[in-house]
Structure formats: structure tokens, C-alpha cells
Amino acid sequence: MTSLHPDPPYEKPVPHPKNRFMALTSNCTDIPTLFVDTQAPLDALHDAAGYRIRAVTQVLENLSMRGSIECESFILSDFALLSAIPLRDGCDVLDVIGRRLRAQSGADQLREL
């Protein structure tokens, strides 16, 4: 029978521009578990960001079309967090797209020289 071994101590990844995977800022602890593949195709990254942003937009638009909504403040706080997480994820992915496009544009400008 195999014996169980404890996990080795966790080493927090050091952010570096050449790392392929970037931790999402919406991770709820200091130990990131959700990441963006910074080398994924730009159209796939754009679709992922758009999907999250459109989902929250749709919920907020539906909510805004209702009459008065009465609820406790903790429910509003939970709802705000529920909306903020995918929005932050979408913004993180858009940041990756922006960095890739700027790097691509810089490389194109260097080739022209």
C-alpha cells in the first residue's frame, strides 16, 4: 500500500512578463488557482473576455428594467460581488490582449526601420 505524503510548501508564483499563465486578480486567496493563458489565440481571449462582460451586462440590464427592488444590504453586497468577479476576469483578459497587441505593434514598427 502506498503511503501518503504531505504537499510540499507552496511557492507563490512571481509575476513575470514571460510567464505563460497570468493569475486572475479575482482569485480569493493569496494562492492563485485561476489563470489566463497569455499565449492563447487573440480571438479566443477576446471571446472569453466578451462572454464574461456580456453576461454581467445582461443581468444588470434586466435588473435595471424592473421596478423598485427592495432587499437587504447584504444581498446587494453579494450581488455586487457576483457581478464584479466576471467583470474583473474580463478586464484581466482584455489587459492580456492589450499587452499582446502593443508588443505586436512594437515589433512591427521595429521591422519597418
C-alpha positions in Angstrom: 0.0 0.0 0.0 1.3 3.5 -0.9 1.9 5.9 1.9 0.5 9.4 1.7 2.9 12.4 1.7 2.0 15.9 2.6 2.1 18.6 -0.1 5.4 20.5 -0.3 5.3 24.1 0.9 3.6 26.4 -1.6 5.8 28.7 -3.5 3.8 31.7 -4.7 4.5 32.4 -8.5 6.5 35.5 -9.2 4.8 37.7 -11.9 7.0 37.9 -14.9 6.1 39.1 -18.4 7.4 35.9 -20.0 5.2 33.7 -17.8 2.6 31.9 -20.0 -0.1 31.9 -17.3 -1.2 35.0 -15.5 -3.2 34.7 -12.3 -6.6 36.4 -12.4 -7.0 39.3 -9.9 -10.3 37.8 -8.8 -8.6 34.9 -7.0 -10.0 34.9 -3.5 -6.7 34.0 -1.7 -3.0 34.7 -1.9 -2.6 31.3 -3.6 -3.9 31.8 -7.2 -5.9 29.0 -8.7 -7.4 30.6 -11.7 -5.2 31.7 -14.6 -5.3 33.2 -18.1 -3.2 31.6 -20.8 -1.4 34.7 -22.1 -0.4 32.8 -25.3 -3.9 31.7 -26.3 -5.0 33.0 -29.7 -6.2 36.6 -29.5 -9.7 35.7 -30.9 -10.1 33.1 -28.1 -9.0 35.6 -25.4 -11.4 38.2 -26.9 -14.3 35.8 -26.9 -13.6 34.8 -23.2 -13.5 38.5 -22.1 -16.6 39.4 -24.1 -18.6 36.5 -22.8 -18.0 37.5 -19.2 -18.6 41.1 -19.8 -21.8 40.5 -21.8 -23.1 38.1 -19.2 -22.9 40.7 -16.4 -24.2 43.4 -18.7 -27.3 41.3 -19.5 -28.0 40.7 -15.8 -27.6 44.3 -14.9 -29.8 45.5 -17.8 -32.5 43.0 -16.8 -32.3 44.3 -13.3 -32.4 47.9 -14.3 -35.7 47.3 -16.2 -37.5 46.1 -13.2 -39.5 48.3 -10.9 -38.2 49.0 -7.4 -36.3 46.2 -5.9 -36.3 46.0 -2.1 -33.8 43.8 -0.4 -31.3 43.8 2.5 -27.9 45.5 2.1 -26.1 42.2 2.4 -28.0 40.9 -0.6 -26.9 43.9 -2.6 -23.3 43.4 -1.5 -23.4 39.7 -2.6 -24.9 40.7 -5.9 -22.3 43.4 -6.5 -19.5 40.8 -5.8 -21.3 38.3 -8.1 -21.2 41.0 -10.8 -17.7 42.2 -10.1 -15.9 38.8 -10.4 -16.7 38.1 -14.1 -16.2 41.8 -14.9 -12.7 41.7 -13.3 -11.9 38.5 -15.2 -12.9 40.1 -18.4 -10.8 43.1 -17.7 -7.8 40.9 -16.9 -8.2 39.1 -20.2 -8.5 42.5 -22.1 -5.3 43.5 -20.4 -3.6 40.5 -21.8 -4.9 41.3 -25.3 -3.7 44.9 -25.0 -0.2 43.8 -24.0 0.0 41.4 -26.8 -1.3 43.9 -29.4 1.2 46.6 -28.1 4.1 44.1 -28.3 3.0 43.1 -31.8 2.7 46.7 -32.8 6.2 47.5 -31.4 7.7 44.5 -33.2 6.0 45.7 -36.5 7.4 49.2 -36.0 10.9 47.8 -35.5 10.7 45.7 -38.7 9.8 48.9 -40.7 13.0 50.6 -39.5 
